[in-house]
């Protein structure tokens, strides 16, 4: 997909973070946008900014983990734009807690957004993508698809699954006019950790502050994703930590496992000085799971 100026791009989890950066990057290439998120106010703010810059963008409030809601968003998008050329499954959340302390409803919430949302997105929009002469699917995974990160067990499970799903889709859709790309970002300058449910608020907030200070800039990440779509890349690692982890997993998996154990030990030591507390939501977390 070399040209984007005549394409309609659907982006989930578009109200902030990586999703908003992707919207800006595709708009800069002249694409029309259909933006999906649960955060209606965030979508409206982003759409107003994009429209002021000359882009065309529609907004659709929907929970990607609910196939009926996502189907309703699809119908509204087709009614307004008449087509779908590119789907970006970006919506994602996490829970910052050890596996044993993660509640069943938290597990379901992360699975709904991070995994079922990607599966439903691909299934619901694939007929529309197949109807176009050229189309593309982008699934945003994470460097968490390379190694098991402590206190991120369910998040890692979903990102491993998204990577596997994307690889299978790429094979199945080869030669059928639909490209498929898996994006594996490292630590990115977003509030995903700060908005996460947690039982150790002090540790979570400290990590979130570091992420917002030192994380990879989402606008640069988004430009790399646009380039990957135009080149039909199978996988895209973004950020030095993602590149390094991918290389380390290939060359020395035992070293990676040892490093993750050391990270878990360090987090455990921090817990001794800041004991785990009852579940607390991040300061910017809405009543429904953010996307």
TORDREN-561811 format. One record per residue (C-alpha): residue number from 1; x, y, z; residue in three letters. Coordinates in pm, 1 decimal. Example, Ala and Ser with C-alpha at 12.3 -4.5 7.8 and 13.67 -1.06 7.14 Angstrom:
2
rec drenkol = 1, x = 1230.0, y = -450.0, z = 780.0, tike = ALA
rec drenkol = 2, x = 1367.0, y = -106.0, z = 714.0, tike = SER
***
This chain:
291
rec drenkol = 1, x = 0.0, y = 0.0, z = 0.0, tike = UNK
rec drenkol = 2, x = 217.8, y = 279.0, z = -130.9, tike = UNK
rec drenkol = 3, x = -37.4, y = 561.3, z = -128.2, tike = UNK
rec drenkol = 4, x = -251.2, y = 660.2, z = 168.6, tike = UNK
rec drenkol = 5, x = -414.7, y = 982.8, z = 49.5, tike = UNK
rec drenkol = 6, x = -724.4, y = 801.5, z = -77.2, tike = UNK
rec drenkol = 7, x = -754.7, y = 549.4, z = 208.0, tike = UNK
rec drenkol = 8, x = -990.6, y = 519.2, z = 505.2, tike = UNK
rec drenkol = 9, x = -803.7, y = 417.5, z = 820.7, tike = UNK
rec drenkol = 10, x = -987.4, y = 272.8, z = 1121.7, tike = UNK
rec drenkol = 11, x = -794.8, y = 307.7, z = 1450.5, tike = UNK
rec drenkol = 12, x = -907.6, y = 158.1, z = 1782.4, tike = UNK
rec drenkol = 13, x = -795.2, y = 305.7, z = 2111.2, tike = UNK
rec drenkol = 14, x = -752.8, y = 633.2, z = 1925.9, tike = UNK
rec drenkol = 15, x = -830.4, y = 887.6, z = 2197.8, tike = UNK
rec drenkol = 16, x = -476.5, y = 913.7, z = 2332.9, tike = UNK
rec drenkol = 17, x = -125.1, y = 773.7, z = 2344.5, tike = UNK
rec drenkol = 18, x = -15.6, y = 561.8, z = 2048.7, tike = UNK
rec drenkol = 19, x = -364.0, y = 569.0, z = 1894.6, tike = UNK
rec drenkol = 20, x = -376.4, y = 947.9, z = 1874.8, tike = UNK
rec drenkol = 21, x = -21.4, y = 956.6, z = 1738.1, tike = UNK
rec drenkol = 22, x = -119.6, y = 706.4, z = 1468.1, tike = UNK
rec drenkol = 23, x = -418.5, y = 922.1, z = 1376.2, tike = UNK
rec drenkol = 24, x = -192.8, y = 1225.2, z = 1333.4, tike = UNK
rec drenkol = 25, x = 60.1, y = 1028.2, z = 1127.7, tike = UNK
rec drenkol = 26, x = -195.6, y = 882.1, z = 887.3, tike = UNK
rec drenkol = 27, x = -371.6, y = 1219.4, z = 857.8, tike = UNK
rec drenkol = 28, x = -38.3, y = 1375.5, z = 760.2, tike = UNK
rec drenkol = 29, x = -32.7, y = 1132.2, z = 467.1, tike = UNK
rec drenkol = 30, x = -378.0, y = 1247.2, z = 357.2, tike = UNK
rec drenkol = 31, x = -580.7, y = 951.2, z = 484.9, tike = UNK
rec drenkol = 32, x = -937.5, y = 977.0, z = 613.2, tike = UNK
rec drenkol = 33, x = -986.3, y = 848.5, z = 965.7, tike = UNK
rec drenkol = 34, x = -1248.5, y = 660.5, z = 1163.7, tike = UNK
rec drenkol = 35, x = -1153.4, y = 675.0, z = 1531.0, tike = UNK
rec drenkol = 36, x = -1285.3, y = 424.7, z = 1786.5, tike = UNK
rec drenkol = 37, x = -1253.8, y = 448.3, z = 2164.8, tike = UNK
rec drenkol = 38, x = -1459.3, y = 442.5, z = 2484.0, tike = UNK
rec drenkol = 39, x = -1335.3, y = 792.0, z = 2569.8, tike = UNK
rec drenkol = 40, x = -1580.2, y = 1006.9, z = 2375.3, tike = UNK
rec drenkol = 41, x = -1439.9, y = 1335.2, z = 2505.5, tike = UNK
rec drenkol = 42, x = -1086.6, y = 1237.6, z = 2407.8, tike = UNK
rec drenkol = 43, x = -1205.6, y = 1136.9, z = 2060.9, tike = UNK
rec drenkol = 44, x = -1385.2, y = 1470.0, z = 2015.8, tike = UNK
rec drenkol = 45, x = -1074.9, y = 1666.1, z = 2114.5, tike = UNK
rec drenkol = 46, x = -852.9, y = 1469.4, z = 1877.8, tike = UNK
rec drenkol = 47, x = -1101.3, y = 1491.2, z = 1591.1, tike = UNK
rec drenkol = 48, x = -1129.2, y = 1867.8, z = 1634.3, tike = UNK
rec drenkol = 49, x = -751.0, y = 1901.9, z = 1614.8, tike = UNK
rec drenkol = 50, x = -732.5, y = 1683.9, z = 1305.2, tike = UNK
rec drenkol = 51, x = -1020.7, y = 1863.9, z = 1135.2, tike = UNK
rec drenkol = 52, x = -861.1, y = 2201.3, z = 1204.6, tike = UNK
rec drenkol = 53, x = -550.8, y = 2073.8, z = 1025.0, tike = UNK
rec drenkol = 54, x = -756.8, y = 1977.6, z = 720.3, tike = UNK
rec drenkol = 55, x = -813.9, y = 1606.8, z = 783.0, tike = UNK
rec drenkol = 56, x = -1147.7, y = 1426.5, z = 769.4, tike = UNK
rec drenkol = 57, x = -1218.1, y = 1219.9, z = 1081.0, tike = UNK
rec drenkol = 58, x = -1525.1, y = 1055.3, z = 1228.3, tike = UNK
rec drenkol = 59, x = -1553.3, y = 937.5, z = 1590.2, tike = UNK
rec drenkol = 60, x = -1721.9, y = 624.0, z = 1720.9, tike = UNK
rec drenkol = 61, x = -1760.0, y = 541.6, z = 2090.3, tike = UNK
rec drenkol = 62, x = -1745.2, y = 164.6, z = 2130.3, tike = UNK
rec drenkol = 63, x = -1592.3, y = -108.1, z = 2344.0, tike = UNK
rec drenkol = 64, x = -1376.6, y = -324.2, z = 2116.1, tike = UNK
rec drenkol = 65, x = -1423.7, y = -617.8, z = 2352.4, tike = UNK
rec drenkol = 66, x = -1797.1, y = -619.4, z = 2269.5, tike = UNK
rec drenkol = 67, x = -1854.4, y = -759.7, z = 1918.7, tike = UNK
rec drenkol = 68, x = -2203.4, y = -607.8, z = 1897.0, tike = UNK
rec drenkol = 69, x = -2068.6, y = -261.8, z = 1980.3, tike = UNK
rec drenkol = 70, x = -1782.7, y = -302.2, z = 1734.1, tike = UNK
rec drenkol = 71, x = -2023.6, y = -417.5, z = 1462.9, tike = UNK
rec drenkol = 72, x = -2231.4, y = -107.0, z = 1530.2, tike = UNK
rec drenkol = 73, x = -1922.0, y = 109.9, z = 1488.2, tike = UNK
rec drenkol = 74, x = -1844.8, y = -67.6, z = 1159.9, tike = UNK
rec drenkol = 75, x = -2195.9, y = 4.9, z = 1029.8, tike = UNK
rec drenkol = 76, x = -2162.1, y = 372.2, z = 1121.2, tike = UNK
rec drenkol = 77, x = -1820.5, y = 391.8, z = 954.9, tike = UNK
rec drenkol = 78, x = -1948.4, y = 237.2, z = 631.7, tike = UNK
rec drenkol = 79, x = -2249.0, y = 468.8, z = 634.3, tike = UNK
rec drenkol = 80, x = -2025.4, y = 775.1, z = 666.3, tike = UNK
rec drenkol = 81, x = -1719.7, y = 676.1, z = 464.9, tike = UNK
rec drenkol = 82, x = -1839.7, y = 392.1, z = 242.8, tike = UNK
rec drenkol = 83, x = -1523.8, y = 181.7, z = 277.2, tike = UNK
rec drenkol = 84, x = -1245.8, y = 56.8, z = 501.5, tike = UNK
rec drenkol = 85, x = -892.9, y = 30.0, z = 361.1, tike = UNK
rec drenkol = 86, x = -677.5, y = -3.4, z = 669.5, tike = UNK
rec drenkol = 87, x = -751.2, y = -135.0, z = 1019.1, tike = UNK
rec drenkol = 88, x = -525.0, y = -57.9, z = 1315.1, tike = UNK
rec drenkol = 89, x = -605.8, y = -267.0, z = 1622.8, tike = UNK
rec drenkol = 90, x = -434.3, y = -52.9, z = 1883.4, tike = UNK
rec drenkol = 91, x = -660.0, y = -52.4, z = 2192.3, tike = UNK
rec drenkol = 92, x = -483.0, y = -188.3, z = 2497.8, tike = UNK
rec drenkol = 93, x = -488.9, y = -186.9, z = 2879.4, tike = UNK
rec drenkol = 94, x = -296.7, y = -362.3, z = 3154.8, tike = UNK
rec drenkol = 95, x = -312.8, y = -455.0, z = 3521.6, tike = UNK
rec drenkol = 96, x = -2.0, y = -396.1, z = 3732.2, tike = UNK
rec drenkol = 97, x = -9.9, y = -689.4, z = 3974.1, tike = UNK
rec drenkol = 98, x = 133.0, y = -1033.1, z = 4030.6, tike = UNK
rec drenkol = 99, x = -64.1, y = -1315.3, z = 3869.4, tike = UNK
rec drenkol = 100, x = -194.4, y = -1457.5, z = 4197.5, tike = UNK
rec drenkol = 101, x = -325.5, y = -1116.3, z = 4300.8, tike = UNK
rec drenkol = 102, x = -503.8, y = -1049.9, z = 3970.5, tike = UNK
rec drenkol = 103, x = -881.2, y = -1082.1, z = 4002.8, tike = UNK
rec drenkol = 104, x = -1097.6, y = -1272.5, z = 3753.8, tike = UNK
rec drenkol = 105, x = -1276.5, y = -957.0, z = 3634.0, tike = UNK
rec drenkol = 106, x = -941.2, y = -786.7, z = 3572.7, tike = UNK
rec drenkol = 107, x = -825.3, y = -1084.2, z = 3366.5, tike = UNK
rec drenkol = 108, x = -1140.9, y = -1071.2, z = 3157.5, tike = UNK
rec drenkol = 109, x = -1110.2, y = -696.0, z = 3106.8, tike = UNK
rec drenkol = 110, x = -752.6, y = -723.5, z = 2974.9, tike = UNK
rec drenkol = 111, x = -844.2, y = -1021.9, z = 2755.8, tike = UNK
rec drenkol = 112, x = -1148.0, y = -835.8, z = 2618.5, tike = UNK
rec drenkol = 113, x = -955.7, y = -528.1, z = 2509.7, tike = UNK
rec drenkol = 114, x = -610.6, y = -663.1, z = 2423.1, tike = UNK
rec drenkol = 115, x = -698.0, y = -995.5, z = 2260.6, tike = UNK
rec drenkol = 116, x = -1067.5, y = -1033.5, z = 2187.6, tike = UNK
rec drenkol = 117, x = -1073.7, y = -674.7, z = 2062.3, tike = UNK
rec drenkol = 118, x = -805.5, y = -760.7, z = 1805.6, tike = UNK
rec drenkol = 119, x = -977.3, y = -1085.9, z = 1705.5, tike = UNK
rec drenkol = 120, x = -1317.5, y = -919.5, z = 1673.0, tike = UNK
rec drenkol = 121, x = -1168.7, y = -624.6, z = 1486.3, tike = UNK
rec drenkol = 122, x = -1006.9, y = -851.3, z = 1228.2, tike = UNK
rec drenkol = 123, x = -1319.3, y = -1067.8, z = 1185.4, tike = UNK
rec drenkol = 124, x = -1567.1, y = -780.9, z = 1166.8, tike = UNK
rec drenkol = 125, x = -1371.6, y = -559.9, z = 925.2, tike = UNK
rec drenkol = 126, x = -1203.8, y = -827.8, z = 711.0, tike = UNK
rec drenkol = 127, x = -1491.3, y = -857.7, z = 457.1, tike = UNK
rec drenkol = 128, x = -1469.9, y = -481.5, z = 397.2, tike = UNK
rec drenkol = 129, x = -1092.1, y = -496.8, z = 363.7, tike = UNK
rec drenkol = 130, x = -1116.5, y = -789.4, z = 119.7, tike = UNK
rec drenkol = 131, x = -1352.2, y = -581.1, z = -95.1, tike = UNK
rec drenkol = 132, x = -1084.7, y = -316.2, z = -154.1, tike = UNK
rec drenkol = 133, x = -812.7, y = -345.9, z = -421.4, tike = UNK
rec drenkol = 134, x = -547.1, y = -289.0, z = -157.5, tike = UNK
rec drenkol = 135, x = -592.5, y = -313.5, z = 217.5, tike = UNK
rec drenkol = 136, x = -393.1, y = -365.0, z = 533.9, tike = UNK
rec drenkol = 137, x = -426.5, y = -476.3, z = 897.3, tike = UNK
rec drenkol = 138, x = -194.9, y = -348.2, z = 1170.4, tike = UNK
rec drenkol = 139, x = -205.0, y = -521.7, z = 1507.5, tike = UNK
rec drenkol = 140, x = -23.1, y = -342.1, z = 1788.3, tike = UNK
rec drenkol = 141, x = 141.5, y = -598.8, z = 2015.0, tike = UNK
rec drenkol = 142, x = 438.4, y = -517.8, z = 2240.2, tike = UNK
rec drenkol = 143, x = 791.1, y = -623.4, z = 2322.8, tike = UNK
rec drenkol = 144, x = 602.6, y = -815.8, z = 2594.8, tike = UNK
rec drenkol = 145, x = 543.6, y = -1068.7, z = 2315.7, tike = UNK
rec drenkol = 146, x = 913.6, y = -1163.1, z = 2341.6, tike = UNK
rec drenkol = 147, x = 956.5, y = -1227.7, z = 2714.9, tike = UNK
rec drenkol = 148, x = 755.3, y = -1277.1, z = 3032.8, tike = UNK
rec drenkol = 149, x = 758.8, y = -948.4, z = 3223.2, tike = UNK
rec drenkol = 150, x = 692.7, y = -960.8, z = 3599.3, tike = UNK
rec drenkol = 151, x = 356.7, y = -822.0, z = 3718.7, tike = UNK
rec drenkol = 152, x = 240.1, y = -825.3, z = 3355.8, tike = UNK
rec drenkol = 153, x = 139.1, y = -1189.6, z = 3312.8, tike = UNK
rec drenkol = 154, x = -202.0, y = -1135.3, z = 3150.5, tike = UNK
rec drenkol = 155, x = -73.8, y = -845.9, z = 2940.2, tike = UNK
rec drenkol = 156, x = 212.9, y = -1065.1, z = 2816.5, tike = UNK
rec drenkol = 157, x = -29.0, y = -1348.5, z = 2742.1, tike = UNK
rec drenkol = 158, x = -241.1, y = -1122.1, z = 2522.6, tike = UNK
rec drenkol = 159, x = 57.2, y = -977.7, z = 2337.0, tike = UNK
rec drenkol = 160, x = 207.3, y = -1321.1, z = 2265.8, tike = UNK
rec drenkol = 161, x = -134.0, y = -1420.8, z = 2130.5, tike = UNK
rec drenkol = 162, x = -165.9, y = -1109.1, z = 1914.8, tike = UNK
rec drenkol = 163, x = 174.3, y = -1175.3, z = 1762.1, tike = UNK
rec drenkol = 164, x = 77.7, y = -1534.5, z = 1678.9, tike = UNK
rec drenkol = 165, x = -259.8, y = -1430.8, z = 1538.9, tike = UNK
rec drenkol = 166, x = -97.1, y = -1168.7, z = 1318.8, tike = UNK
rec drenkol = 167, x = 157.4, y = -1415.7, z = 1180.2, tike = UNK
rec drenkol = 168, x = -121.0, y = -1660.5, z = 1090.8, tike = UNK
rec drenkol = 169, x = -332.4, y = -1390.1, z = 927.9, tike = UNK
rec drenkol = 170, x = -39.2, y = -1273.5, z = 717.7, tike = UNK
rec drenkol = 171, x = 3.6, y = -1626.0, z = 580.1, tike = UNK
rec drenkol = 172, x = -368.9, y = -1677.5, z = 519.1, tike = UNK
rec drenkol = 173, x = -413.8, y = -1341.9, z = 345.2, tike = UNK
rec drenkol = 174, x = -98.1, y = -1355.2, z = 132.8, tike = UNK
rec drenkol = 175, x = -187.9, y = -1291.5, z = -229.1, tike = UNK
rec drenkol = 176, x = -540.1, y = -1176.7, z = -141.5, tike = UNK
rec drenkol = 177, x = -472.8, y = -803.6, z = -141.8, tike = UNK
rec drenkol = 178, x = -458.6, y = -761.0, z = 237.2, tike = UNK
rec drenkol = 179, x = -122.9, y = -696.9, z = 401.0, tike = UNK
rec drenkol = 180, x = -74.1, y = -767.9, z = 772.3, tike = UNK
rec drenkol = 181, x = 180.0, y = -612.6, z = 1008.8, tike = UNK
rec drenkol = 182, x = 255.2, y = -678.5, z = 1375.3, tike = UNK
rec drenkol = 183, x = 403.9, y = -383.8, z = 1565.8, tike = UNK
rec drenkol = 184, x = 610.2, y = -457.7, z = 1877.4, tike = UNK
rec drenkol = 185, x = 678.4, y = -132.7, z = 2063.7, tike = UNK
rec drenkol = 186, x = 907.4, y = -107.2, z = 2361.7, tike = UNK
rec drenkol = 187, x = 849.7, y = 133.6, z = 2648.5, tike = UNK
rec drenkol = 188, x = 654.1, y = 421.0, z = 2496.5, tike = UNK
rec drenkol = 189, x = 568.6, y = 762.9, z = 2637.3, tike = UNK
rec drenkol = 190, x = 204.5, y = 690.0, z = 2722.4, tike = UNK
rec drenkol = 191, x = -4.5, y = 658.9, z = 3038.8, tike = UNK
rec drenkol = 192, x = -89.5, y = 288.2, z = 3003.6, tike = UNK
rec drenkol = 193, x = 93.1, y = 200.2, z = 3327.8, tike = UNK
rec drenkol = 194, x = -34.1, y = 504.8, z = 3517.0, tike = UNK
rec drenkol = 195, x = -393.7, y = 419.6, z = 3420.4, tike = UNK
rec drenkol = 196, x = -356.3, y = 53.5, z = 3518.0, tike = UNK
rec drenkol = 197, x = -522.1, y = -108.5, z = 3816.1, tike = UNK
rec drenkol = 198, x = -254.0, y = -183.5, z = 4075.2, tike = UNK
rec drenkol = 199, x = -194.8, y = -317.1, z = 4424.2, tike = UNK
rec drenkol = 200, x = 129.4, y = -126.2, z = 4465.7, tike = UNK
rec drenkol = 201, x = 43.4, y = 229.0, z = 4372.4, tike = UNK
rec drenkol = 202, x = 379.5, y = 379.0, z = 4468.6, tike = UNK
rec drenkol = 203, x = 575.6, y = 138.5, z = 4247.0, tike = UNK
rec drenkol = 204, x = 327.0, y = 173.0, z = 3962.0, tike = UNK
rec drenkol = 205, x = 336.7, y = 551.6, z = 3972.9, tike = UNK
rec drenkol = 206, x = 716.2, y = 555.0, z = 3986.4, tike = UNK
rec drenkol = 207, x = 736.9, y = 333.7, z = 3676.7, tike = UNK
rec drenkol = 208, x = 471.4, y = 541.5, z = 3500.4, tike = UNK
rec drenkol = 209, x = 665.7, y = 862.6, z = 3567.7, tike = UNK
rec drenkol = 210, x = 979.7, y = 708.1, z = 3419.4, tike = UNK
rec drenkol = 211, x = 783.5, y = 588.8, z = 3117.3, tike = UNK
rec drenkol = 212, x = 637.5, y = 934.2, z = 3056.6, tike = UNK
rec drenkol = 213, x = 983.4, y = 1089.1, z = 3089.4, tike = UNK
rec drenkol = 214, x = 1207.1, y = 841.9, z = 2908.7, tike = UNK
rec drenkol = 215, x = 970.9, y = 637.0, z = 2691.7, tike = UNK
rec drenkol = 216, x = 994.0, y = 628.9, z = 2313.8, tike = UNK
rec drenkol = 217, x = 802.6, y = 921.0, z = 2155.0, tike = UNK
rec drenkol = 218, x = 468.4, y = 793.0, z = 2019.5, tike = UNK
rec drenkol = 219, x = 472.0, y = 1030.7, z = 1721.8, tike = UNK
rec drenkol = 220, x = 801.4, y = 883.2, z = 1599.8, tike = UNK
rec drenkol = 221, x = 661.7, y = 534.4, z = 1656.0, tike = UNK
rec drenkol = 222, x = 354.1, y = 626.0, z = 1450.7, tike = UNK
rec drenkol = 223, x = 562.7, y = 746.8, z = 1157.1, tike = UNK
rec drenkol = 224, x = 749.2, y = 415.1, z = 1160.3, tike = UNK
rec drenkol = 225, x = 417.3, y = 229.0, z = 1153.6, tike = UNK
rec drenkol = 226, x = 304.6, y = 428.9, z = 849.0, tike = UNK
rec drenkol = 227, x = 631.7, y = 339.4, z = 675.2, tike = UNK
rec drenkol = 228, x = 585.7, y = -28.2, z = 767.7, tike = UNK
rec drenkol = 229, x = 237.1, y = -27.7, z = 613.2, tike = UNK
rec drenkol = 230, x = 365.5, y = 126.4, z = 291.2, tike = UNK
rec drenkol = 231, x = 637.6, y = -141.1, z = 274.7, tike = UNK
rec drenkol = 232, x = 412.4, y = -426.6, z = 391.7, tike = UNK
rec drenkol = 233, x = 647.2, y = -523.2, z = 675.4, tike = UNK
rec drenkol = 234, x = 560.4, y = -845.5, z = 858.4, tike = UNK
rec drenkol = 235, x = 689.8, y = -726.5, z = 1196.9, tike = UNK
rec drenkol = 236, x = 814.9, y = -394.5, z = 1326.8, tike = UNK
rec drenkol = 237, x = 1011.0, y = -356.2, z = 1650.4, tike = UNK
rec drenkol = 238, x = 1006.8, y = 3.7, z = 1772.3, tike = UNK
rec drenkol = 239, x = 1246.2, y = 143.0, z = 2030.0, tike = UNK
rec drenkol = 240, x = 1592.5, y = 35.7, z = 2143.3, tike = UNK
rec drenkol = 241, x = 1456.5, y = -185.6, z = 2421.7, tike = UNK
rec drenkol = 242, x = 1233.4, y = -374.8, z = 2179.7, tike = UNK
rec drenkol = 243, x = 1519.9, y = -425.1, z = 1931.7, tike = UNK
rec drenkol = 244, x = 1754.1, y = -536.9, z = 2209.3, tike = UNK
rec drenkol = 245, x = 1503.9, y = -778.6, z = 2362.4, tike = UNK
rec drenkol = 246, x = 1418.8, y = -932.1, z = 2024.8, tike = UNK
rec drenkol = 247, x = 1789.9, y = -984.8, z = 1953.9, tike = UNK
rec drenkol = 248, x = 1856.4, y = -1122.2, z = 2303.2, tike = UNK
rec drenkol = 249, x = 1571.7, y = -1373.6, z = 2279.0, tike = UNK
rec drenkol = 250, x = 1722.0, y = -1507.5, z = 1956.0, tike = UNK
rec drenkol = 251, x = 2082.5, y = -1515.2, z = 2074.9, tike = UNK
rec drenkol = 252, x = 2059.9, y = -1590.2, z = 2447.8, tike = UNK
rec drenkol = 253, x = 1716.6, y = -1689.1, z = 2580.6, tike = UNK
rec drenkol = 254, x = 1867.0, y = -1804.9, z = 2911.2, tike = UNK
rec drenkol = 255, x = 2008.8, y = -1455.7, z = 2967.6, tike = UNK
rec drenkol = 256, x = 1665.6, y = -1305.0, z = 2903.3, tike = UNK
rec drenkol = 257, x = 1499.2, y = -1540.6, z = 3151.2, tike = UNK
rec drenkol = 258, x = 1764.6, y = -1456.3, z = 3409.5, tike = UNK
rec drenkol = 259, x = 1712.1, y = -1086.0, z = 3351.7, tike = UNK
rec drenkol = 260, x = 1336.5, y = -1122.2, z = 3398.8, tike = UNK
rec drenkol = 261, x = 1390.7, y = -1314.4, z = 3723.4, tike = UNK
rec drenkol = 262, x = 1620.4, y = -1036.2, z = 3845.6, tike = UNK
rec drenkol = 263, x = 1355.3, y = -779.2, z = 3754.6, tike = UNK
rec drenkol = 264, x = 1093.0, y = -977.7, z = 3944.5, tike = UNK
rec drenkol = 265, x = 1323.5, y = -998.7, z = 4247.6, tike = UNK
rec drenkol = 266, x = 1381.5, y = -623.2, z = 4237.6, tike = UNK
rec drenkol = 267, x = 1007.8, y = -555.6, z = 4217.6, tike = UNK
rec drenkol = 268, x = 958.7, y = -791.6, z = 4511.1, tike = UNK
rec drenkol = 269, x = 1217.0, y = -606.5, z = 4717.4, tike = UNK
rec drenkol = 270, x = 1041.4, y = -278.0, z = 4642.0, tike = UNK
rec drenkol = 271, x = 717.1, y = -437.1, z = 4756.6, tike = UNK
rec drenkol = 272, x = 873.3, y = -511.8, z = 5095.3, tike = UNK
rec drenkol = 273, x = 926.9, y = -141.1, z = 5151.3, tike = UNK
rec drenkol = 274, x = 595.1, y = -41.8, z = 4993.0, tike = UNK
rec drenkol = 275, x = 354.4, y = -327.5, z = 5074.3, tike = UNK
rec drenkol = 276, x = 85.6, y = -432.4, z = 4828.4, tike = UNK
rec drenkol = 277, x = -244.5, y = -258.0, z = 4889.4, tike = UNK
rec drenkol = 278, x = -605.9, y = -317.6, z = 4785.6, tike = UNK
rec drenkol = 279, x = -682.4, y = -262.8, z = 4418.4, tike = UNK
rec drenkol = 280, x = -641.2, y = 100.1, z = 4313.0, tike = UNK
rec drenkol = 281, x = -722.4, y = 250.0, z = 3975.6, tike = UNK
rec drenkol = 282, x = -496.9, y = 492.3, z = 3794.8, tike = UNK
rec drenkol = 283, x = -574.9, y = 864.0, z = 3831.2, tike = UNK
rec drenkol = 284, x = -693.0, y = 897.7, z = 3473.6, tike = UNK
rec drenkol = 285, x = -877.6, y = 567.3, z = 3447.7, tike = UNK
rec drenkol = 286, x = -1241.4, y = 609.6, z = 3339.9, tike = UNK
rec drenkol = 287, x = -1524.8, y = 395.8, z = 3470.9, tike = UNK
rec drenkol = 288, x = -1501.3, y = 168.3, z = 3165.6, tike = UNK
rec drenkol = 289, x = -1171.9, y = 11.1, z = 3049.8, tike = UNK
rec drenkol = 290, x = -970.1, y = 268.0, z = 2851.8, tike = UNK
rec drenkol = 291, x = -864.1, y = 184.4, z = 2499.3, tike = UNK
***
